[in-house]
Amino acid sequence: MAERSTLRTPEVEKRIIEGLCDGVPLRELCRQEGMPNWRTVYEWISADEEFAARIAHARDLGFDAIAEEILDIADDGTNDWVERKRKEGRVDIVLDNEHVQRSKLRIETRLKLLAKWSPKKYGDKQQVEVGNKEGETFHVESNTDNAALMVQLAEALRDKAASK
């Protein structure tokens, strides 16, 4: 088992920040030798606003790194085709469906995580249009979940009613 550090040093902080900037999850970073337990890092984040801000910024940069990694996965067709030897000795080049499906899963997983971790930047926009009896239409667009969208819609309706 890797030796754990519980000391908060500039070197440990730098490794955490650099790793997060590269898109490496905190728990994965904390499995490395000489790194603290991930719970310890969260205690540091809770106790130090400046460190928390640096972590948040590093994560934002890491989300962009993950998005770029998605492009790399999508563009890499290296193992999409394989040679298969037939009984009669003929060699055919065929699609390796398992590899293609694994790449697709890797992409979809990263996209879903990005949408959860950074919904404003990577989430799907949702749009709602509501009309009233007077024929007025209210339009609300959001990158957040349905509950937040409903709150925004209610606020838009309240603001519109208040302006009359």
N, C-alpha and C positions, 0 to 999 in steps of 0.2 A: 504494500500500500504506500502511496506517495506521502512524503512528509508534509504536514500542514503547517502553515505559518499563521499565527494570529496577530503578528505585529503589522501595524499599518505603517508602511514605509513608502517613501516617494517611488521607489522602484516597483513595489507591488501595485501601487495606484497606477503607475505608468503602464504596466502590463495589462491591467484591467481596462483602462481607457483605450489603449491601442487595440486590444482584442475586440472590444465592443465596436470601435470604429470600423474594424474589418468585417463586422457582421457575425462574430463568434458569440454564441449565447453565454451569459454569465456563468451558468452551471458548468458548461464545458471548460471555460477558463479556469474555474475553481477546482477542476479535477487535475490540473497540471501540478507538477511537483513544486513545492515552495509557495503555493497559493493558499489563501484562507478558504474556509468553508463559505459557500454562497450566503448562508445565513449571517455570517460575520460581516460580509460586505453590505448586506441590507441594513445591519445595525449601524455601520459607518454612514450609510446614505441617510438614515433617519436622524443621525446625530449631527450631521454637517451639511448645511444648505449649499455651500459652495461646491462640495464634492458631489452632492445630489445633482446640481446643475450641470457639472462636468459629465456625469454619468448620462444624464438625459440627452445632452448634446452628442455625446459619443454614440448613444443608441440611435439617434436620428441619422447620423452619418452611416452607422452600421446598416440601417434599413436601406439606404441607397446602395450600399455594397451588396446586400442581398438581392436587390432589384437588378443590379448589373450581373450578378451570378445567374439569375434566371435567364437573362439573354444568352449567357455562355452555355447554359444547359440546353436551351432551345436550339442554338446554332450548331452545337456539336453533334454531328452525325457519325462520329468515328466508329462506333460499334453497332450501328443500326442494321448493317448488312453482314451476314456471315456465310461462310462456305459450308455446304452440306453435301456429304458424299452419299450417293445413291447406291443401292445394292449392286447395280450393274457396273459400278465404278465411276459413273459420270459425276462430276462436281457441279452443283448449282449454287448460285449466289441468291440467298433468300433473305427476306426481312426478318430480323430478330425481334419479334413482337414483344417478348419479355423485356428487352432492353428499352424499346420505345415506350412501353407502358410504365416502366420504372422512371424514365426521364419525365414523362407526363406527370406522374405522381409527385416527383420532386418539385416540379414547377408549381403545380396546384397547391401543394402544402406550403410552399414559400409565399405564394400569392395570398392564401388565406391568412397566414400569420401576419403578413404585412398589413392586410386590411384590418385585422384586430389590433395590432400594435400601433398603427398610425392611420386611423380611419380617414382623417382629413386629407392626407396625401395619397393613400393607396386604397381607400375604400371605394365601393361603388356608389355613385351619386344616386339618390332617390329623389324623385320629383312627385309632388302632389299638387293638383289643381282642384280648387273647391269654388263653387259658385253659390251666390245667395239668391233670394227671391227677386231682388232688384236687377239681376243680370250681371252683377259685378263678379269678377273672377279673381281669386287669390292664388298666387303661385308660391310654393315653397320648395327649395332645393336643399338637400342635405347629404353629407357623407356619413352620417351617423345612423344608429339603429332606428327602428320604427317609433320607439317611445320618445326619443329625442325629436324626431321629425314631428310627431303630434304636438309636442310642447311648442316647437317653432311655429307650427300652423296656428295653434291657439293664440300665441302671442301676435302673430300677423293679423289675425282676425280682430283681436282686441285693439291693436294699434289702429287699424283701419276704421273700426267703429268709433274710436275716440277722436279721430281726426274729422269726423262729420259734425 
